[in-house]
Structures are given as structure tokens and as C-alpha cells.
Amino acid sequence: MTTRNRSVKQVIRALATSDGAGVKLLRSLGSRQDARLDPFLMLDEFGTDNPDDYIAGFPSHPHRGFETVTYMLDGHMEHRDHLGNVGDLRPGGVQWMTAGRGVIHSEMPKQSEGRMRGFQLWINLPAAEKMKPAHYRDMQADEIPVVALPQGGQVKVIAGRARIAGQAVDGPINSGEERLSTDPLYLDVRLDAGATFEHPVKAGYNAFAYVFEGDASVDGTALPTSAAALLDTDGDAVRVTAGGAGARFLLLAGRPIGEPMVQYGPFVMNTREEIEQALHDYRSGTLVAS
């Protein structure tokens, strides 16, 4: 069977902004109401050596109706939530949190100097799952498979089943009994100069790449650094080639939900009425009630 590589259909450049108590970051997906790719709602990149840019962290705040995925490259943060979970986010580790009907949590730096770098991704939930109980999982770097590439480089498989160099590799999320309805694939790929990485993408799934080091191209189209390059759906694979400086990028794909979506800050629901209910529940203290 002939492989058809997907091409770049749209580029969403990351914009400088801040969130939490003033943490400086770059936001691509989610920077505008129309800058999304179902089921992915938002992608933030944070990275600085200046503690003034991150020290205030993300104090206690609510979520409802989606999932948050925090991937640390450098630095140390601590997660705490109303369920009593305490997460230790260290270099190479991932926090996967399903807010469901409601969670109140904080993410605060456990360092006062040095580099802090990573990503936070928001993934929508279908209507049938928006009010399910909250769930949290903390994974350290040694729990995430790393596969060497024949041409030079490596792939970290955070979520989904990857097919690399002829072998299937399951990430710790979306495998076994933890199948998610959006079936996310989340890869961190590093390529040596001139190396090429090709990976299948399921028919009908949306996918994008985000280059954060070096330079690369998808099927011959140069990818901007710190921008979400949305891929078209006319193809069953993505082919990325590194430039002369090598490249490091995220590759994400997922099953679109295809439902109406309304967002108000940390609440993502299907209707305005459900947003109003979320606000009422938060203000009345019942957002996280069982």
C-alpha cells in the first residue's frame, strides 16, 4: 500500500502571554478562540532561566470538562489538588490530569533559581465524559519509553502506540486499560541533522507538529519554531526532516470529538448553560462535590 504523507495546512504561531500568577509563556493552540484543533484546545510552552518569570507559579484554581497534560523538560514543580494528590514534576516527567466534573489544583515551583522549561497541553473531553470523576496520574522520566532512531535521534512515547523502526511502542497513557476516547498520540522527537522521521496517523484523526529546537520541515514545507503546524487530513503518515541544526519537536494526533464547544477560562463545556452551571458550582463550593 502506498503511503500518503500529510502536508501543512495552517500555522498557528505562538504568542507571548502569561497565566497563573504571572508565569510567562508562549501560547499557540488556544491563543484565539478559533486557534484550536479538535480535540486539542491549547498548547503552552514555557522556558526561562529567570525565576521572576515563573516563581509565582499557578496557585489554586479550578477546571472542568477537559484534560491537562504537563510535560517538564527542565525544572521542578509540585502539583496539589483537592483529592489529596501531590505530584512531583521533575525533568522528563509528565502529569496527566482529567478534570472531569471538577478539580481544584495548584502547580507551584519547587526551585527559586535555575531553568524551568516544559509544556502544558489541554485536551477536550466528549459530552459523555465531561462530568466523570476527576483523575490524576504522575509519571517520572523512567516510566516513559525512549526509542533510538536508525538515522540518529530518539523518540519519547508519552501517549498512544507509536510505530518506530518496525516496532510498536506503547506510551504509559492510552494503553492497556487506560484507553481514552480521543485516542491521543503524544511524541517528543529529537532528530540529528538531516535525519527523517516518518510515523503513521490514523484516518480521520487530526494532527500537528510543534518545533521547539532546531529546524525541520514536513513533506518539504519548513516549520516555524514555536508554532503549531496543523496537518491536513489527506494522508496516512507524517514525514518530518531535520535541517542542518537538527530538530526537536512534539508530534500530536487524536480522534476529533466533533461536538459544540464553549470555553470560559478554566471551564470547557458543550453549551453556555453548562458554563453557567460550572461557575455556579464553583462559587457555591460544589464544583468538586461527589
C-alpha contacts under 8 A as a table, 3 or more apart, distances in Angstrom:
res1	aa1	res2	aa2	distance
3	T	235	G	7.51
3	T	236	D	6.43
3	T	237	A	6.71
4	R	234	D	7.64
4	R	235	G	4.66
4	R	236	D	5.60
4	R	237	A	6.20
5	N	219	D	6.75
5	N	234	D	7.95
5	N	235	G	5.14
5	N	236	D	6.20
5	N	237	A	4.79
5	N	238	V	5.16
5	N	239	R	6.28
6	R	218	V	7.94
6	R	219	D	7.14
6	R	231	L	6.09
6	R	232	D	5.85
6	R	233	T	6.74
6	R	234	D	6.08
6	R	235	G	4.73
6	R	236	D	6.86
6	R	237	A	6.01
6	R	238	V	5.34
6	R	239	R	7.55
7	S	218	V	6.45
7	S	219	D	5.97
7	S	221	T	7.58
7	S	231	L	5.53
7	S	232	D	5.81
7	S	238	V	7.71
8	V	11	V	7.55
8	V	218	V	6.91
8	V	221	T	7.01
8	V	229	A	6.19
8	V	230	L	5.81
8	V	231	L	4.49
8	V	232	D	6.13
9	K	229	A	7.56
9	K	230	L	5.85
9	K	231	L	5.38
9	K	232	D	5.37
10	Q	229	A	6.01
10	Q	230	L	5.17
10	Q	231	L	7.09
11	V	227	A	6.47
11	V	228	A	5.73
11	V	229	A	4.56
11	V	230	L	6.04
12	I	28	S	5.70
12	I	29	L	6.80
12	I	35	A	6.94
12	I	227	A	5.45
12	I	228	A	5.05
12	I	229	A	6.45
12	I	230	L	7.71
13	R	28	S	5.51
13	R	224	P	7.80
13	R	226	S	6.50
13	R	227	A	4.09
13	R	228	A	6.29
14	A	26	L	5.30
14	A	27	R	4.71
14	A	28	S	3.85
14	A	29	L	7.63
14	A	31	S	7.38
14	A	226	S	5.72
14	A	227	A	5.18
14	A	228	A	7.43
15	L	26	L	5.21
15	L	27	R	5.20
15	L	28	S	6.29
15	L	31	S	6.84
16	A	24	K	7.33
16	A	25	L	5.88
16	A	26	L	4.59
16	A	27	R	6.50
17	T	24	K	5.99
17	T	25	L	5.59
17	T	26	L	6.05
17	T	27	R	6.90
18	S	22	G	5.35
18	S	23	V	5.16
18	S	24	K	4.40
18	S	25	L	5.63
18	S	26	L	7.99
19	D	22	G	5.36
19	D	23	V	5.37
19	D	24	K	6.83
19	D	25	L	7.61
19	D	58	F	7.56
20	G	23	V	6.01
20	G	56	A	7.78
20	G	57	G	6.14
20	G	58	F	4.28
20	G	59	P	6.62
21	A	56	A	5.39
21	A	57	G	5.85
21	A	58	F	5.75
21	A	59	P	6.84
22	G	53	D	7.17
22	G	54	Y	7.20
22	G	56	A	6.45
22	G	57	G	7.23
23	V	53	D	5.38
23	V	54	Y	4.64
23	V	55	I	7.43
23	V	56	A	6.72
23	V	57	G	6.05
23	V	58	F	7.61
24	K	46	F	6.77
24	K	53	D	5.39
24	K	54	Y	6.63
25	L	44	D	6.45
25	L	45	E	5.69
25	L	46	F	4.49
25	L	47	G	7.09
26	L	44	D	5.58
26	L	45	E	5.06
26	L	46	F	6.27
26	L	226	S	7.74
27	R	30	G	6.74
27	R	31	S	5.60
27	R	42	M	7.40
27	R	43	L	5.92
27	R	44	D	4.52
27	R	45	E	6.41
28	S	31	S	5.49
28	S	35	A	7.60
28	S	42	M	7.05
28	S	43	L	5.82
28	S	44	D	6.61
28	S	226	S	7.66
28	S	227	A	5.99
28	S	228	A	6.00
29	L	32	R	7.58
29	L	35	A	5.36
29	L	36	R	5.19
29	L	37	L	7.52
29	L	40	F	7.66
29	L	41	L	6.28
29	L	42	M	4.38
29	L	43	L	5.05
29	L	44	D	7.64
29	L	228	A	6.78
30	G	33	Q	6.38
30	G	34	D	7.64
30	G	35	A	5.37
30	G	36	R	5.75
30	G	41	L	5.74
30	G	42	M	4.30
30	G	43	L	6.75
31	S	35	A	6.19
31	S	42	M	7.55
32	R	35	A	4.98
32	R	36	R	7.88
33	Q	36	R	7.29
36	R	40	F	6.26
36	R	41	L	5.29
36	R	42	M	6.81
37	L	40	F	5.15
37	L	41	L	6.59
37	L	206	N	6.93
37	L	207	A	7.93
37	L	230	L	7.66
38	D	41	L	6.90
38	D	124	N	7.62
38	D	206	N	6.96
38	D	254	G	7.91
38	D	255	R	7.77
38	D	256	P	4.93
38	D	257	I	6.47
38	D	258	G	7.25
39	P	123	I	5.72
39	P	124	N	5.23
39	P	125	L	7.63
39	P	182	T	6.95
39	P	206	N	7.95
39	P	254	G	6.59
39	P	255	R	6.79
39	P	256	P	4.97
39	P	257	I	5.94
40	F	121	L	7.59
40	F	122	W	6.07
40	F	123	I	4.66
40	F	124	N	6.18
40	F	254	G	7.93
41	L	121	L	7.58
41	L	122	W	5.26
41	L	123	I	5.67
41	L	124	N	6.38
42	M	120	Q	7.85
42	M	121	L	5.62
42	M	122	W	5.02
42	M	123	I	7.46
43	L	119	F	6.97
43	L	120	Q	5.77
43	L	121	L	4.57
43	L	122	W	6.57
44	D	119	F	5.45
44	D	120	Q	5.14
44	D	121	L	6.51
45	E	117	R	7.62
45	E	118	G	5.95
45	E	119	F	4.58
45	E	120	Q	6.74
45	E	226	S	7.99
46	F	116	M	7.37
46	F	117	R	5.29
46	F	118	G	5.44
46	F	119	F	6.12
47	G	115	R	7.19
47	G	116	M	5.51
47	G	117	R	3.94
47	G	118	G	6.39
48	T	51	P	7.50
48	T	53	D	6.94
48	T	54	Y	7.90
48	T	115	R	5.67
48	T	116	M	5.66
48	T	117	R	6.44
49	D	113	E	7.49
49	D	114	G	5.44
49	D	115	R	4.23
49	D	116	M	6.48
50	N	53	D	5.68
50	N	54	Y	7.52
50	N	113	E	7.28
50	N	114	G	7.20
50	N	115	R	7.22
51	P	54	Y	5.38
51	P	55	I	5.30
51	P	112	S	6.26
51	P	113	E	5.46
51	P	114	G	6.97
51	P	115	R	7.77
52	D	55	I	5.59
52	D	56	A	7.70
53	D	56	A	7.88
54	Y	57	G	5.57
54	Y	109	P	7.37
54	Y	116	M	7.50
55	I	108	M	7.75
55	I	109	P	6.12
55	I	111	Q	7.90
55	I	112	S	6.67
56	A	59	P	7.81
56	A	108	M	7.33
56	A	109	P	7.68
57	G	107	E	6.28
57	G	108	M	4.71
57	G	109	P	5.97
58	F	61	H	7.72
58	F	106	S	5.60
58	F	107	E	5.00
58	F	108	M	5.75
59	P	105	H	7.62
59	P	106	S	4.80
59	P	107	E	6.38
59	P	108	M	6.71
60	S	104	I	6.34
60	S	105	H	5.04
60	S	106	S	4.27
60	S	107	E	7.66
61	H	104	I	5.32
61	H	105	H	5.64
61	H	106	S	6.38
62	P	102	G	6.97
62	P	103	V	5.61
62	P	104	I	4.26
62	P	105	H	6.50
62	P	266	P	6.39
62	P	267	F	7.97
62	P	282	Y	7.72
63	H	66	F	7.66
63	H	99	A	5.81
63	H	102	G	5.66
63	H	103	V	5.48
63	H	104	I	6.51
63	H	266	P	4.89
63	H	267	F	5.54
64	R	99	A	5.27
64	R	100	G	5.53
64	R	101	R	5.33
64	R	102	G	4.58
64	R	103	V	6.71
64	R	130	K	7.17
64	R	131	M	7.82
64	R	266	P	6.76
64	R	267	F	4.91
64	R	268	V	6.30
64	R	269	M	7.78
64	R	278	A	7.41
65	G	99	A	6.16
65	G	100	G	4.99
65	G	101	R	6.17
65	G	102	G	7.38
65	G	124	N	7.00
65	G	125	L	6.07
65	G	129	E	7.69
65	G	130	K	4.33
65	G	131	M	6.72
65	G	267	F	6.25
65	G	268	V	5.06
65	G	269	M	5.74
66	F	98	T	6.31
66	F	99	A	5.73
66	F	100	G	6.13
66	F	122	W	6.95
66	F	123	I	5.81
66	F	124	N	4.51
66	F	125	L	4.88
66	F	130	K	6.65
66	F	267	F	7.95
66	F	268	V	6.44
67	E	96	W	7.29
67	E	97	M	5.57
67	E	98	T	4.34
67	E	99	A	5.65
67	E	100	G	7.50
67	E	122	W	5.64
67	E	123	I	5.07
67	E	124	N	6.29
67	E	125	L	7.08
68	T	95	Q	7.93
68	T	96	W	6.08
68	T	97	M	5.26
68	T	98	T	6.54
68	T	99	A	7.55
68	T	120	Q	6.82
68	T	121	L	5.72
68	T	122	W	4.65
68	T	123	I	6.42
69	V	94	V	6.96
69	V	95	Q	5.65
69	V	96	W	4.64
69	V	97	M	6.33
69	V	119	F	7.98
69	V	120	Q	5.48
69	V	121	L	5.00
69	V	122	W	6.37
69	V	123	I	7.95
70	T	94	V	5.57
70	T	95	Q	5.08
70	T	96	W	6.65
70	T	118	G	7.40
70	T	119	F	5.74
70	T	120	Q	4.39
70	T	121	L	6.48
71	Y	92	G	6.96
71	Y	93	G	6.01
71	Y	94	V	4.54
71	Y	95	Q	6.62
71	Y	118	G	5.51
71	Y	119	F	5.19
71	Y	120	Q	6.33
72	M	75	G	6.99
72	M	76	H	7.89
72	M	89	L	6.69
72	M	90	R	6.27
72	M	91	P	5.21
72	M	92	G	5.41
72	M	93	G	5.56
72	M	94	V	6.38
72	M	117	R	6.26
72	M	118	G	4.36
72	M	119	F	6.56
73	L	90	R	7.80
73	L	91	P	4.82
73	L	92	G	5.15
73	L	93	G	7.54
73	L	116	M	7.72
73	L	117	R	5.36
73	L	118	G	4.89
74	D	90	R	7.10
74	D	91	P	4.69
74	D	92	G	7.32
74	D	115	R	6.20
74	D	116	M	5.17
74	D	117	R	4.85
74	D	118	G	6.68
75	G	90	R	6.10
75	G	91	P	5.89
75	G	111	Q	7.38
75	G	114	G	7.34
75	G	115	R	5.85
75	G	116	M	4.44
75	G	117	R	6.41
76	H	88	D	7.41
76	H	89	L	5.56
76	H	90	R	4.79
76	H	91	P	6.95
76	H	109	P	6.04
76	H	110	K	5.34
76	H	111	Q	6.30
76	H	116	M	7.31
77	M	88	D	6.42
77	M	89	L	5.01
77	M	90	R	6.78
77	M	107	E	6.32
77	M	108	M	5.36
77	M	109	P	4.25
77	M	110	K	5.07
77	M	111	Q	7.59
78	E	86	V	6.91
78	E	87	G	5.50
78	E	88	D	5.06
78	E	89	L	5.84
78	E	106	S	7.85
78	E	107	E	5.46
78	E	108	M	5.32
78	E	109	P	6.31
78	E	110	K	6.40
79	H	85	N	7.47
79	H	86	V	5.39
79	H	87	G	4.59
79	H	88	D	6.62
79	H	89	L	7.38
79	H	105	H	6.93
79	H	106	S	5.59
79	H	107	E	4.58
79	H	108	M	6.72
80	R	84	G	6.78
80	R	85	N	5.59
80	R	86	V	4.64
80	R	87	G	6.46
80	R	105	H	5.41
80	R	106	S	5.40
80	R	107	E	6.78
81	D	84	G	5.63
81	D	85	N	5.56
81	D	86	V	7.02
81	D	103	V	6.96
81	D	104	I	5.55
81	D	105	H	3.95
81	D	106	S	6.45
82	H	85	N	7.37
82	H	103	V	6.65
82	H	104	I	5.60
82	H	105	H	6.39
82	H	288	V	7.98
83	L	103	V	7.96
85	N	136	Y	7.54
87	G	95	Q	7.55
87	G	138	D	5.99
88	D	138	D	7.39
89	L	93	G	5.86
89	L	94	V	6.81
89	L	95	Q	7.08
89	L	138	D	7.66
89	L	140	Q	7.52
90	R	93	G	5.43
90	R	140	Q	7.05
90	R	141	A	7.89
91	P	141	A	7.00
92	G	140	Q	6.66
92	G	141	A	4.54
93	G	138	D	7.65
93	G	139	M	5.51
93	G	140	Q	4.23
93	G	141	A	4.62
94	V	138	D	6.10
94	V	139	M	5.14
94	V	140	Q	6.46
94	V	141	A	7.62
94	V	158	I	7.95
95	Q	136	Y	7.46
95	Q	137	R	5.89
95	Q	138	D	4.64
95	Q	139	M	6.24
96	W	136	Y	5.98
96	W	137	R	5.24
96	W	138	D	6.47
97	M	134	A	7.58
97	M	135	H	5.85
97	M	136	Y	4.43
97	M	137	R	6.27
98	T	134	A	5.42
98	T	135	H	4.98
98	T	136	Y	6.22
99	A	102	G	5.28
99	A	103	V	5.31
99	A	133	P	7.58
99	A	134	A	4.81
99	A	135	H	6.68
100	G	103	V	7.48
100	G	125	L	7.94
100	G	129	E	6.73
100	G	130	K	4.89
100	G	131	M	5.00
100	G	132	K	4.90
100	G	133	P	5.51
100	G	134	A	4.89
100	G	135	H	7.64
101	R	130	K	5.85
101	R	131	M	3.79
101	R	132	K	5.48
101	R	133	P	5.93
101	R	134	A	6.51
101	R	287	L	7.08
101	R	288	V	6.87
102	G	131	M	7.55
102	G	133	P	7.46
102	G	134	A	6.27
102	G	287	L	5.43
102	G	288	V	4.85
103	V	134	A	6.28
103	V	287	L	7.49
103	V	288	V	5.85
104	I	288	V	7.50
109	P	112	S	7.47
111	Q	114	G	7.41
124	N	268	V	7.49
125	L	128	A	7.98
125	L	129	E	5.98
125	L	130	K	5.73
125	L	182	T	7.63
125	L	257	I	7.70
126	P	129	E	5.49
126	P	130	K	6.28
126	P	181	S	8.00
126	P	257	I	6.11
126	P	259	E	7.34
127	A	130	K	5.33
127	A	131	M	7.96
127	A	259	E	7.83
127	A	269	M	7.46
127	A	270	N	6.70
128	A	131	M	7.38
129	E	132	K	5.33
130	K	269	M	7.29
133	P	290	S	7.79
139	M	143	E	6.15
139	M	144	I	7.55
140	Q	143	E	5.62
140	Q	144	I	7.28
141	A	144	I	5.57
142	D	145	P	7.49
143	E	172	P	7.08
144	I	156	K	6.62
144	I	157	V	6.26
144	I	158	I	6.00
144	I	171	G	6.40
144	I	172	P	6.42
145	P	156	K	5.74
145	P	157	V	5.54
145	P	158	I	7.48
145	P	169	V	7.53
145	P	170	D	7.71
145	P	171	G	6.45
146	V	154	Q	6.64
146	V	155	V	5.55
146	V	156	K	4.49
146	V	157	V	6.50
147	V	154	Q	5.43
147	V	155	V	5.20
147	V	156	K	6.56
147	V	164	I	7.52
148	A	152	G	7.21
148	A	153	G	6.03
148	A	154	Q	4.32
148	A	155	V	6.54
149	L	152	G	5.27
149	L	153	G	5.28
149	L	154	Q	5.16
149	L	155	V	7.26
149	L	164	I	7.54
149	L	165	A	6.90
150	P	153	G	7.73
150	P	165	A	7.14
151	Q	192	D	7.45
151	Q	195	A	5.49
151	Q	196	T	7.11
152	G	191	L	6.11
152	G	192	D	5.15
152	G	195	A	6.44
153	G	189	V	7.56
153	G	190	R	5.08
153	G	191	L	4.37
153	G	192	D	5.30
153	G	195	A	7.89
154	Q	189	V	5.98
154	Q	190	R	5.29
154	Q	191	L	6.70
155	V	187	L	6.55
155	V	188	D	5.67
155	V	189	V	4.50
155	V	190	R	6.34
156	K	187	L	5.68
156	K	188	D	5.02
156	K	189	V	6.44
157	V	160	G	7.31
157	V	161	R	7.78
157	V	162	A	6.84
157	V	169	V	7.34
157	V	170	D	6.93
157	V	171	G	4.85
157	V	172	P	7.92
157	V	186	Y	6.46
157	V	187	L	4.97
157	V	188	D	6.76
158	I	171	G	4.85
158	I	172	P	6.30
158	I	173	I	6.56
158	I	185	L	7.67
158	I	186	Y	5.36
158	I	187	L	5.86
158	I	188	D	7.58
159	A	170	D	7.20
159	A	171	G	4.48
159	A	172	P	6.08
159	A	173	I	4.54
159	A	174	N	5.80
159	A	175	S	7.78
159	A	184	P	6.31
159	A	185	L	5.10
159	A	186	Y	4.83
159	A	187	L	7.08
160	G	170	D	5.91
160	G	171	G	5.40
160	G	172	P	7.82
160	G	173	I	6.32
160	G	174	N	5.20
160	G	175	S	6.46
160	G	183	D	6.83
160	G	184	P	5.75
160	G	185	L	4.40
160	G	186	Y	6.57
161	R	168	A	6.48
161	R	169	V	5.56
161	R	170	D	4.42
161	R	171	G	6.25
161	R	174	N	7.91
161	R	175	S	7.40
161	R	185	L	6.89
162	A	168	A	5.66
162	A	169	V	5.10
162	A	170	D	6.28
162	A	171	G	7.73
162	A	185	L	7.60
162	A	199	H	7.68
163	R	166	G	6.28
163	R	167	Q	5.44
163	R	168	A	4.54
163	R	169	V	6.23
163	R	199	H	6.70
163	R	200	P	7.49
164	I	167	Q	5.35
164	I	168	A	6.49
164	I	169	V	7.32
164	I	199	H	7.36
170	D	175	S	6.26
171	G	174	N	7.07
171	G	175	S	6.69
172	P	175	S	6.34
173	I	178	E	6.58
173	I	179	R	7.70
174	N	177	E	7.76
174	N	178	E	5.07
174	N	179	R	4.41
174	N	180	L	5.66
174	N	183	D	6.59
174	N	184	P	7.07
175	S	178	E	5.48
175	S	179	R	5.69
176	G	179	R	6.66
179	R	183	D	6.88
180	L	183	D	5.19
180	L	184	P	7.34
181	S	255	R	7.62
182	T	254	G	5.55
182	T	255	R	4.71
182	T	256	P	6.65
182	T	257	I	7.10
183	D	254	G	5.49
183	D	255	R	5.88
184	P	252	L	7.15
184	P	253	A	5.73
184	P	254	G	4.40
184	P	255	R	7.04
185	L	251	L	7.65
185	L	252	L	5.34
185	L	253	A	5.04
185	L	254	G	6.22
186	Y	250	L	7.15
186	Y	251	L	5.99
186	Y	252	L	4.75
186	Y	253	A	6.93
187	L	250	L	5.63
187	L	251	L	5.14
187	L	252	L	6.45
188	D	248	R	7.30
188	D	249	F	5.95
188	D	250	L	4.68
188	D	251	L	6.55
189	V	248	R	5.54
189	V	249	F	5.38
189	V	250	L	6.16
189	V	251	L	7.37
190	R	246	G	7.70
190	R	247	A	5.79
190	R	248	R	4.24
190	R	249	F	6.60
191	L	194	G	7.77
191	L	195	A	5.74
191	L	196	T	7.21
191	L	197	F	7.62
191	L	241	T	7.91
191	L	242	A	6.08
191	L	246	G	5.52
191	L	247	A	5.18
191	L	248	R	6.20
192	D	195	A	5.46
192	D	242	A	6.82
192	D	245	A	7.65
192	D	246	G	4.57
192	D	247	A	6.71
193	A	242	A	5.59
193	A	243	G	5.59
193	A	244	G	4.82
193	A	245	A	5.47
193	A	246	G	3.84
193	A	247	A	7.22
194	G	241	T	6.34
194	G	242	A	4.93
194	G	243	G	5.36
194	G	244	G	6.06
194	G	246	G	6.66
195	A	241	T	5.75
195	A	242	A	5.53
195	A	243	G	7.98
195	A	246	G	7.62
196	T	239	R	6.97
196	T	240	V	5.61
196	T	241	T	4.23
196	T	242	A	6.38
197	F	239	R	5.74
197	F	240	V	5.23
197	F	241	T	6.37
198	E	237	A	6.76
198	E	238	V	5.57
198	E	239	R	4.30
198	E	240	V	6.33
199	H	237	A	5.43
199	H	238	V	5.48
199	H	239	R	6.67
200	P	236	D	5.68
200	P	237	A	4.01
200	P	238	V	6.35
201	V	205	Y	6.92
201	V	207	A	7.61
201	V	235	G	7.80
201	V	236	D	5.09
201	V	237	A	4.96
201	V	238	V	6.89
201	V	253	A	7.13
202	K	205	Y	5.58
202	K	236	D	6.11
202	K	237	A	7.93
203	A	233	T	7.37
203	A	235	G	7.46
203	A	236	D	6.14
204	G	233	T	6.38
204	G	255	R	7.12
204	G	256	P	7.86
205	Y	233	T	7.10
205	Y	253	A	6.40
205	Y	254	G	5.34
205	Y	255	R	4.71
205	Y	256	P	6.28
206	N	231	L	7.28
206	N	232	D	7.66
206	N	233	T	6.63
206	N	253	A	5.46
206	N	254	G	5.60
206	N	255	R	6.48
206	N	256	P	6.53
207	A	230	L	6.33
207	A	231	L	5.68
207	A	232	D	7.81
207	A	251	L	7.40
207	A	252	L	5.50
207	A	253	A	4.03
207	A	254	G	6.59
208	F	228	A	6.33
208	F	229	A	5.37
208	F	230	L	4.41
208	F	231	L	5.45
208	F	251	L	6.04
208	F	252	L	5.55
208	F	253	A	6.56
209	A	228	A	5.86
209	A	229	A	5.24
209	A	230	L	6.77
209	A	231	L	7.82
209	A	249	F	6.63
209	A	250	L	5.56
209	A	251	L	4.60
209	A	252	L	6.43
210	Y	225	T	7.30
210	Y	226	S	6.41
210	Y	227	A	5.76
210	Y	228	A	4.88
210	Y	229	A	6.28
210	Y	249	F	5.25
210	Y	250	L	5.06
210	Y	251	L	6.65
211	V	214	G	7.44
211	V	215	D	7.09
211	V	216	A	7.35
211	V	223	L	7.05
211	V	224	P	7.02
211	V	225	T	5.04
211	V	226	S	5.83
211	V	227	A	6.87
211	V	228	A	7.79
211	V	247	A	7.17
211	V	248	R	5.96
211	V	249	F	4.10
211	V	250	L	6.49
212	F	225	T	5.57
212	F	226	S	5.43
212	F	247	A	7.78
212	F	248	R	6.01
212	F	249	F	5.64
212	F	250	L	7.95
213	E	225	T	7.08
213	E	246	G	7.96
213	E	247	A	5.39
213	E	248	R	4.92
213	E	249	F	6.88
214	G	225	T	7.61
214	G	242	A	7.81
214	G	243	G	7.36
214	G	245	A	5.37
214	G	246	G	5.43
214	G	247	A	4.25
214	G	248	R	6.43
215	D	222	A	7.80
215	D	223	L	7.01
215	D	224	P	7.55
215	D	225	T	6.94
215	D	242	A	5.99
215	D	243	G	5.25
215	D	244	G	7.57
215	D	245	A	6.50
215	D	246	G	6.35
215	D	247	A	5.17
215	D	248	R	7.87
216	A	222	A	6.04
216	A	223	L	5.74
216	A	240	V	6.62
216	A	241	T	5.45
216	A	242	A	4.21
216	A	243	G	5.22
216	A	246	G	7.46
216	A	247	A	5.96
217	S	220	G	5.51
217	S	221	T	4.98
217	S	222	A	4.09
217	S	223	L	5.16
217	S	240	V	5.58
217	S	241	T	5.35
217	S	242	A	6.55
217	S	243	G	7.57
218	V	221	T	5.14
218	V	222	A	6.52
218	V	223	L	6.92
218	V	238	V	7.15
218	V	239	R	5.65
218	V	240	V	4.60
218	V	241	T	6.56
219	D	238	V	7.55
219	D	239	R	5.70
219	D	240	V	6.52
219	D	241	T	7.80
223	L	227	A	7.78
223	L	229	A	6.82
224	P	227	A	5.82
224	P	229	A	7.93
232	D	235	G	7.48
233	T	236	D	7.93
235	G	238	V	7.86
242	A	245	A	7.44
242	A	246	G	5.05
242	A	247	A	5.29
243	G	246	G	5.38
243	G	247	A	6.92
259	E	270	N	7.17
260	P	270	N	5.28
260	P	271	T	7.24
261	M	268	V	6.92
261	M	269	M	5.82
261	M	270	N	4.49
261	M	271	T	6.73
262	V	268	V	5.78
262	V	269	M	5.32
262	V	270	N	5.45
262	V	271	T	5.79
262	V	272	R	6.36
262	V	275	I	7.42
263	Q	266	P	7.47
263	Q	267	F	5.73
263	Q	268	V	4.38
263	Q	269	M	6.35
263	Q	275	I	7.49
264	Y	267	F	5.30
264	Y	268	V	6.50
264	Y	275	I	6.88
265	G	268	V	7.81
267	F	275	I	6.67
267	F	278	A	7.07
268	V	275	I	7.29
269	M	272	R	7.64
269	M	274	E	6.10
269	M	275	I	6.15
270	N	274	E	6.85
271	T	274	E	5.28
271	T	275	I	6.61
272	R	275	I	5.03
272	R	276	E	6.30
273	E	276	E	5.04
273	E	277	Q	6.25
274	E	277	Q	4.92
274	E	278	A	6.19
275	I	278	A	5.01
275	I	279	L	6.27
276	E	279	L	5.14
276	E	280	H	6.17
277	Q	280	H	4.98
277	Q	281	D	6.01
278	A	281	D	5.04
278	A	282	Y	6.12
278	A	287	L	6.73
279	L	282	Y	5.16
279	L	283	R	6.15
280	H	283	R	5.21
280	H	284	S	6.02
281	D	284	S	5.15
281	D	285	G	5.96
281	D	286	T	4.78
281	D	287	L	4.54
282	Y	285	G	5.17
282	Y	286	T	6.02
282	Y	287	L	4.74
282	Y	288	V	7.99
283	R	286	T	7.78
284	S	287	L	7.70
285	G	288	V	7.42
285	G	289	A	7.80
286	T	289	A	4.89
